[in-house]
Amino acid sequence: MKKIILNTISLLALVVMISCQEEDNSFGEIDTPTNLQVTADIIGKNTANPDGDGSGMVKFTAVADHAISYKYVFSDGTSANAPNGVFEKRFTQTGLNTYTITVIASGKGGITTSTILDVQVLSNFTDEEAVQFLTGGTTKKWYWAAAEPGHLGVGQNDADATKNYYANYYQAGPFEKAGSSDSSCLYENVMTFSLDGIQLKYELDNGGHTFFNTAFESVVGGNVGNDFCYSYDTSGIKTVTLSPSESVVAANNIPGQTRGTVMNFSDNGFMGYYIGQNSYEILSITENRMVVRAVMGGNPALAWYHIFTTSPPVQDPITDYTNLVWSDEFNTDGAPDASKWSYDIGAGGWGNGEAQYYTNSSDNAVVQGGNLKITAKAQLFSGSNYTSARLKSENKFEFTYGKIEFRAKLPTGGGTWPALWLLGENYATNAWPGCGEIDVMEHKGNVPNVIHATLHYPNNSGGNGVTNTTTISNASSQFHVYKAVWTPNSIKFYVDDNLYHSFANSNSVPFNHDFFLILNVAMGGSFGGTIDPAFTQSSMEVDYVRVYQ
C-alpha cells in the first residue's frame, strides 16, 4: 500500500488568506487537515481468502486531525462523499483487480489534504447477459416506453413481499407525461449504453431539460411545488458498474420478481427522472425492453419503477378501429363453421415440446350453447397422452391491421396452455419467427389469472419475445375480453379495455403484412410447464371472435 500526502495550499495562498482574515474576521478559522490515515478492510478477508470473499466489498475508514469531511475518488471512475470518513464500496470488475483510491480530507476554509492508496480485491459477480442486452455488444439507445401503462410508477419499499416488487401506489398512463408542459421533457430522453473495452458506459441526452421529482427541486433552485421540467445539464459519459441486489425484492427470493442486478451510475448519473438516486435494480431485461426499480433518495419508504424500450416513443394517430369486417359469434351448435375455420392436425410438440395431439374431433372442438369449446383431455391417442384442438382462419380470413377481440373463459389445471393469437400468413416461405407472431392472450394453468401478451420475431423468439403480463380475477370462471389494436405504428394489448402492453410497430419488424387467427389449448411444453398428473379434461370457451378495421 502506498501513501502520498499532498498539501494543496501554498504558503503564498495561506498568507493571502490570513491577510483577508485580518480585513474580514467573518471569514472564520482555517484548518489544514493533518495526519490523514486510511484503512481498507476487505470484506471476507482471511488466511484462506486473502483478497476477500468474492463480493468485492471494501470498508474504508479515513481519519485526520482538523478534518470536517472526506471524499473518495476511485480508479473505476466513481467517487463518493463520506462526511464521517466511513464508506463501503463494492468493486464489480470481475476477477482479482487492483484499484487506486484517492482520499481527500477537507478542513475549515476549504483546505484539503489527500492521500493515495492501492487495494487489491476479488469480485465474482458478473452479468454478461445484461451487459449484452444493454449495449447490443457495442452501443444501444433506450427510451421511455411511453405507450405502456406504468412506464413511470411508484410503490412501497418494505417487507411486504406481495406488494414491494411493483408500482402499487401509482402507474402513469400511456403518454401521460406528454400532456403537460410541466413534464413534457421526459419523453425526450435518450439513454445510451455502450462498451468501452470491458467497461460499461452511459450517457443521458435530454435536450438540456430534466424532469425533477418535486422533493428535489431545490437542486436547481426551483419552487414550483410539483414535478417539473427544469433546465439541467446531464451531458457527459458516466461509468456504470454492476452489483448484486440487496433490496427487499431480492430478499423476497421469489423467482421472476427481480433479475438481482443493480446498475450503479457514476458522477450523479441517473435514468431520466430525477429522484436523487444513482443506483437502479434491474427487475427484468430483454433485447428491447427493460424494467428497473430505484429507492427514492431521501425517502426509503418509496420505490420508483421505470420501463424502457429500444423504440422511440411515438403517439399513434390511430386510436381505434370501429368497422366490423369479420366475426364468429358461435351461435350454431355443432362443428365450427368450416367457411371460417380449419384445423391443425397432429402431434410432435409443435416446436415447444407440447404433449397433446391435435384432432378435428367433436370431443376436442365443438360449438355448443353459444360458445366454441376447445377441450384438452387426458386421452391416449396416436402415441400421445393428451388430445386437444387448434383452429385457424388460414386461407379463409387473413388481414393486415385492425382491432381483434376474443371473449373467452380459460381452462383450469396445471399444464394447460390456452392461446388466442395471430401468425404471419407467409410462414411457409418466411419461416417462424421471420413471419411474425402476435400472441393476444396466453395463460398458464400453473400460474392462474396471469395473462401474457407477446410479440415474436427475429432475435425475439421463444423465451426472448417482447412480452408483458397482467393479473386478473376469475380468468377460468368468468368471461373476459382479450383485445389487440394493431396499427402501422403500434400494437396494443388489453384485457377488459385495460391496456397493459404496447409495442412500437415499424418497417423493421414483420408486423405489416397479412396474418391469420389461431385458437388452441396446448398441454405442457416450454410454456405450459408440468402437467398435473390428476388432470382429466378442461375447456377454453370462446363466446366470440371479432375483427374491426
ZAMARGU-4260 file (C-alpha; in steps of 0.2 Angstrom, whole numbers, plus 5000, padded with zeros to 4 digits):
<rodrens>
0) 5000/5000/5000 | 5007/5017/4995 | 5003/5033/5004 | 5007/5051/4997 | 5001/5066/5007
5) 4999/5082/4997 | 4996/5099/5005 | 4985/5108/4992 | 4988/5125/4998 | 5004/5135/4995
10) 5012/5146/5008 | 5008/5162/4997 | 4990/5157/4997 | 4990/5155/5015 | 4997/5172/5018
15) 4984/5180/5007 | 4970/5171/5016 | 4977/5176/5033 | 4978/5194/5026 | 4960/5193/5021
20) 4956/5187/5038 | 4963/5202/5046 | 4952/5213/5035 | 4936/5202/5037 | 4936/5192/5053
25) 4919/5184/5047 | 4929/5173/5036 | 4931/5160/5050 | 4945/5149/5055 | 4956/5140/5043
30) 4962/5122/5047 | 4973/5111/5037 | 4969/5093/5040 | 4984/5083/5046 | 4989/5066/5050
35) 4977/5058/5037 | 4976/5040/5040 | 4965/5027/5029 | 4961/5009/5032 | 4954/4997/5020
40) 4945/4982/5027 | 4942/4969/5013 | 4926/4960/5017 | 4928/4941/5020 | 4947/4943/5020
45) 4956/4929/5030 | 4970/4917/5028 | 4961/4906/5015 | 4954/4921/5006 | 4967/4935/5006
50) 4958/4945/4993 | 4941/4944/5001 | 4925/4933/4999 | 4922/4937/4981 | 4909/4951/4985
55) 4921/4965/4980 | 4916/4974/4996 | 4929/4985/5005 | 4925/4996/5020 | 4936/5012/5020
60) 4939/5022/5036 | 4948/5039/5035 | 4953/5049/5050 | 4963/5066/5051 | 4966/5080/5063
65) 4956/5095/5059 | 4945/5087/5045 | 4927/5091/5043 | 4923/5079/5028 | 4930/5067/5017
70) 4929/5062/4998 | 4934/5045/4990 | 4939/5045/4971 | 4941/5028/4964 | 4950/5022/4948
75) 4935/5014/4942 | 4928/5031/4938 | 4916/5033/4953 | 4918/5044/4968 | 4908/5047/4984
80) 4907/5059/4998 | 4909/5052/5016 | 4906/5066/5029 | 4912/5055/5043 | 4926/5046/5033
85) 4917/5029/5033 | 4912/5022/5016 | 4908/5004/5010 | 4912/5001/4991 | 4908/4986/4980
90) 4921/4984/4966 | 4912/4975/4952 | 4925/4972/4939 | 4926/4953/4938 | 4941/4944/4944
95) 4956/4950/4955 | 4960/4968/4952 | 4970/4982/4960 | 4961/4999/4962 | 4969/5016/4966
100) 4959/5026/4978 | 4962/5045/4982 | 4956/5050/4998 | 4953/5069/5001 | 4951/5076/5018
105) 4943/5094/5019 | 4946/5106/5034 | 4938/5123/5038 | 4940/5136/5025 | 4941/5123/5011
110) 4959/5117/5014 | 4962/5099/5009 | 4974/5086/5012 | 4975/5070/5001 | 4982/5053/5001
115) 4983/5039/4988 | 4982/5020/4992 | 4980/5004/4982 | 4968/4990/4986 | 4968/4973/4978
120) 4951/4964/4979 | 4942/4949/4971 | 4924/4951/4964 | 4915/4936/4957 | 4899/4945/4952
125) 4895/4946/4934 | 4880/4948/4922 | 4887/4947/4905 | 4869/4944/4898 | 4863/4960/4905
130) 4878/4970/4898 | 4874/4962/4881 | 4856/4967/4882 | 4860/4984/4887 | 4873/4988/4874
135) 4870/4975/4860 | 4888/4971/4861 | 4894/4989/4856 | 4881/5003/4859 | 4862/5004/4861
140) 4849/5018/4864 | 4835/5016/4876 | 4819/5027/4878 | 4804/5028/4889 | 4791/5015/4885
145) 4779/5030/4885 | 4765/5020/4877 | 4765/5007/4890 | 4755/5009/4906 | 4766/5010/4921
150) 4781/5016/4912 | 4783/5028/4927 | 4776/5022/4943 | 4779/5022/4962 | 4776/5009/4976
155) 4780/5004/4993 | 4798/4998/4999 | 4795/4987/5014 | 4795/4969/5019 | 4778/4965/5011
160) 4783/4953/4998 | 4766/4953/4990 | 4767/4972/4985 | 4785/4978/4986 | 4790/4972/4968
165) 4779/4983/4958 | 4771/5001/4957 | 4756/4998/4968 | 4754/5016/4973 | 4754/5024/4955
170) 4756/5020/4937 | 4757/5033/4923 | 4745/5030/4909 | 4751/5029/4891 | 4759/5046/4886
175) 4753/5054/4902 | 4768/5065/4904 | 4766/5072/4886 | 4751/5081/4890 | 4758/5095/4902
180) 4772/5107/4899 | 4777/5103/4917 | 4783/5086/4912 | 4784/5086/4893 | 4803/5084/4893
185) 4803/5067/4900 | 4800/5058/4883 | 4814/5067/4875 | 4826/5056/4885 | 4839/5046/4875
190) 4849/5034/4886 | 4864/5027/4878 | 4873/5012/4885 | 4890/5007/4877 | 4905/4996/4880
195) 4922/5004/4881 | 4933/4988/4882 | 4926/4979/4897 | 4919/4995/4905 | 4900/4999/4904
200) 4897/5017/4900 | 4881/5028/4899 | 4876/5045/4893 | 4859/5053/4895 | 4854/5066/4882
205) 4838/5075/4887 | 4839/5091/4877 | 4845/5101/4892 | 4829/5099/4902 | 4827/5086/4916
210) 4810/5080/4924 | 4813/5083/4943 | 4803/5075/4957 | 4796/5089/4967 | 4806/5083/4983
215) 4822/5088/4973 | 4818/5104/4965 | 4830/5113/4977 | 4844/5105/4967 | 4840/5118/4954
220) 4833/5131/4965 | 4815/5128/4960 | 4800/5132/4970 | 4786/5126/4959 | 4779/5113/4972
225) 4776/5099/4960 | 4786/5088/4947 | 4793/5099/4934 | 4805/5100/4919 | 4820/5111/4924
230) 4835/5116/4914 | 4848/5104/4920 | 4863/5098/4911 | 4866/5079/4911 | 4879/5079/4897
235) 4895/5068/4900 | 4898/5050/4899 | 4896/5041/4915 | 4903/5024/4921 | 4891/5010/4926
240) 4896/4996/4937 | 4885/4981/4941 | 4882/4973/4958 | 4871/4960/4966 | 4854/4967/4973
245) 4852/4968/4991 | 4834/4975/4990 | 4818/4970/4999 | 4813/4962/4982 | 4829/4951/4981
250) 4825/4947/4999 | 4808/4940/4994 | 4818/4926/4985 | 4803/4924/4973 | 4808/4919/4955
255) 4804/4932/4942 | 4802/4947/4954 | 4820/4953/4950 | 4835/4949/4940 | 4845/4953/4955
260) 4857/4965/4946 | 4860/4983/4951 | 4867/4997/4939 | 4877/5010/4949 | 4880/5026/4939
265) 4895/5037/4942 | 4895/5056/4944 | 4877/5058/4948 | 4871/5049/4933 | 4853/5044/4933
270) 4839/5037/4921 | 4829/5052/4915 | 4818/5056/4930 | 4827/5065/4945 | 4823/5056/4961
275) 4840/5058/4970 | 4846/5041/4966 | 4861/5034/4956 | 4858/5015/4958 | 4844/5005/4949
280) 4839/4987/4951 | 4835/4978/4935 | 4819/4969/4938 | 4819/4962/4920 | 4828/4965/4904
285) 4827/4958/4886 | 4835/4964/4870 | 4822/4978/4868 | 4813/4980/4885 | 4819/4984/4902
290) 4811/4987/4919 | 4821/4995/4933 | 4817/4999/4951 | 4825/5013/4962 | 4823/5018/4980
295) 4819/5036/4981 | 4833/5046/4988 | 4829/5054/5004 | 4813/5043/5006 | 4817/5025/5008
300) 4799/5020/5010 | 4796/5023/4991 | 4802/5014/4976 | 4801/5021/4958 | 4798/5010/4943
305) 4803/5014/4925 | 4800/5004/4909 | 4811/5007/4894 | 4812/5001/4876 | 4823/5002/4861
310) 4809/5010/4851 | 4807/5029/4852 | 4791/5034/4859 | 4778/5039/4846 | 4760/5043/4849
315) 4749/5033/4837 | 4737/5044/4827 | 4725/5029/4826 | 4717/5025/4842 | 4704/5013/4837
320) 4695/5003/4823 | 4676/5003/4823 | 4671/4994/4806 | 4667/4976/4810 | 4674/4966/4795
325) 4674/4948/4801 | 4667/4939/4816 | 4661/4922/4823 | 4648/4923/4836 | 4647/4904/4838
330) 4628/4904/4838 | 4626/4887/4828 | 4628/4871/4838 | 4639/4858/4830 | 4656/4858/4822
335) 4665/4875/4820 | 4660/4884/4804 | 4670/4877/4790 | 4669/4893/4780 | 4679/4902/4794
340) 4690/4888/4802 | 4701/4874/4798 | 4711/4863/4809 | 4730/4859/4813 | 4731/4840/4815
345) 4745/4830/4823 | 4757/4829/4837 | 4776/4831/4839 | 4777/4846/4851 | 4774/4860/4838
350) 4791/4867/4842 | 4788/4869/4860 | 4789/4851/4867 | 4770/4850/4869 | 4761/4834/4875
355) 4745/4834/4866 | 4739/4828/4849 | 4728/4840/4840 | 4712/4832/4832 | 4697/4838/4822
360) 4685/4828/4834 | 4670/4835/4842 | 4677/4828/4858 | 4690/4842/4857 | 4681/4856/4847
365) 4663/4859/4846 | 4651/4874/4846 | 4638/4872/4860 | 4626/4884/4869 | 4633/4899/4860
370) 4651/4896/4863 | 4666/4887/4855 | 4673/4874/4867 | 4691/4868/4864 | 4694/4854/4876
375) 4710/4847/4881 | 4709/4829/4888 | 4720/4816/4896 | 4717/4803/4882 | 4729/4791/4874
380) 4729/4795/4855 | 4741/4790/4842 | 4756/4789/4854 | 4751/4805/4864 | 4744/4806/4882
385) 4733/4821/4878 | 4721/4827/4864 | 4715/4844/4860 | 4711/4856/4845 | 4719/4870/4836
390) 4708/4880/4825 | 4714/4893/4812 | 4707/4905/4799 | 4722/4902/4787 | 4717/4904/4769
395) 4699/4909/4775 | 4702/4925/4783 | 4719/4935/4783 | 4721/4953/4786 | 4733/4967/4790
400) 4730/4979/4804 | 4714/4980/4815 | 4706/4978/4832 | 4705/4959/4837 | 4693/4954/4851
405) 4691/4937/4859 | 4679/4935/4873 | 4684/4919/4882 | 4684/4909/4898 | 4700/4899/4901
410) 4703/4881/4906 | 4710/4875/4923 | 4723/4863/4928 | 4742/4863/4929 | 4750/4861/4912
415) 4735/4869/4902 | 4741/4882/4889 | 4727/4891/4881 | 4731/4904/4867 | 4722/4917/4856
420) 4735/4923/4843 | 4739/4928/4826 | 4753/4920/4814 | 4760/4928/4798 | 4752/4920/4783
425) 4769/4919/4774 | 4776/4907/4787 | 4779/4893/4773 | 4791/4904/4764 | 4797/4915/4778
430) 4800/4903/4792 | 4795/4907/4810 | 4800/4919/4818 | 4803/4928/4802 | 4784/4928/4798
435) 4780/4936/4815 | 4768/4931/4829 | 4756/4941/4839 | 4750/4932/4855 | 4735/4942/4861
440) 4732/4930/4876 | 4742/4916/4883 | 4739/4908/4900 | 4747/4895/4911 | 4736/4884/4921
445) 4751/4883/4933 | 4750/4901/4936 | 4732/4905/4936 | 4725/4923/4932 | 4741/4929/4925
450) 4738/4934/4906 | 4753/4936/4894 | 4754/4946/4878 | 4769/4943/4867 | 4777/4948/4851
455) 4789/4935/4842 | 4800/4940/4828 | 4819/4938/4823 | 4830/4939/4838 | 4815/4940/4849
460) 4808/4922/4848 | 4805/4909/4861 | 4808/4915/4879 | 4815/4931/4872 | 4798/4938/4865
465) 4793/4956/4869 | 4781/4952/4882 | 4771/4959/4897 | 4758/4952/4909 | 4743/4957/4919
470) 4734/4949/4933 | 4715/4947/4933 | 4702/4939/4943 | 4692/4923/4939 | 4701/4920/4922
475) 4694/4902/4922 | 4677/4905/4929 | 4671/4921/4920 | 4672/4928/4903 | 4685/4942/4899
480) 4688/4951/4883 | 4706/4950/4876 | 4710/4963/4863 | 4724/4969/4852 | 4724/4985/4842
485) 4736/4983/4828 | 4741/4998/4818 | 4756/5003/4807 | 4763/5012/4822 | 4759/5001/4837
490) 4752/4985/4843 | 4742/4987/4860 | 4735/4974/4871 | 4721/4975/4883 | 4711/4964/4895
495) 4693/4971/4898 | 4698/4988/4890 | 4713/4989/4902 | 4729/4992/4892 | 4744/4983/4899
500) 4756/4981/4884 | 4761/4991/4870 | 4774/4988/4856 | 4781/5001/4843 | 4777/4994/4826
505) 4789/4999/4812 | 4796/4993/4795 | 4810/4984/4804 | 4798/4971/4811 | 4787/4959/4802
510) 4770/4966/4808 | 4765/4975/4792 | 4758/4961/4781 | 4743/4948/4782 | 4741/4937/4797
515) 4728/4924/4802 | 4719/4919/4818 | 4723/4904/4829 | 4713/4897/4844 | 4720/4882/4854
520) 4724/4874/4870 | 4741/4865/4872 | 4747/4854/4886 | 4764/4856/4894 | 4778/4861/4884
525) 4791/4875/4886 | 4777/4887/4892 | 4764/4877/4899 | 4776/4868/4911 | 4772/4852/4922
530) 4756/4844/4919 | 4746/4839/4934 | 4745/4820/4935 | 4727/4822/4941 | 4722/4832/4926
535) 4707/4824/4916 | 4700/4837/4905 | 4696/4856/4904 | 4689/4868/4891 | 4693/4885/4884
540) 4676/4893/4880 | 4675/4907/4867 | 4660/4917/4866 | 4665/4927/4850 | 4680/4932/4839
545) 4678/4949/4830 | 4689/4959/4819 | 4687/4978/4816 | 4696/4989/4803
</rodrens>
